[in-house]
């Protein structure tokens, strides 16, 4: 009788441990939350950035052409034109950064770095990346471009 009580007690303890474990897994997996949108509008409406962009016609038909246009504008010291090759969201910041580089006589270094870009890579049909490498061959910076709705390439970041 004593051994059957020990076995019964072991089974109860084992079942308790398993129950607590499964209950913990159920809580950790998280409940599924459904959010119902009552106004029937999409949760995130796509924004047509080209409508607000007065310079959507500025850019190249290829990422390489946009890079050449940017270098050409910088060589002519036309920072306003150079900023037009960037997406609208970043244009003001880039304009300030280019002005700062020009004032500190570092714009020529940027132009040289941009001229030394050899290869880029496409992540998909609308995104392209150029890597700027330093003297050691390590990636020092990246130039990211995106194709706008008019099919022209704009610079996202430098």
Secondary structure as GFF3:
##gff-version 3
##sequence-region A 1 158
A	DSSP	alpha_helix	2	28	.	.	.	ID=ss1
A	DSSP	alpha_helix	49	52	.	.	.	ID=ss2
A	DSSP	alpha_helix	63	75	.	.	.	ID=ss3
A	DSSP	alpha_helix	79	83	.	.	.	ID=ss4
A	DSSP	alpha_helix	88	103	.	.	.	ID=ss5
A	DSSP	alpha_helix	107	115	.	.	.	ID=ss6
A	DSSP	beta_strand	120	124	.	.	.	ID=ss7
A	DSSP	beta_strand	127	133	.	.	.	ID=ss8
A	DSSP	beta_strand	139	147	.	.	.	ID=ss9
A	DSSP	beta_strand	153	157	.	.	.	ID=ss10
###
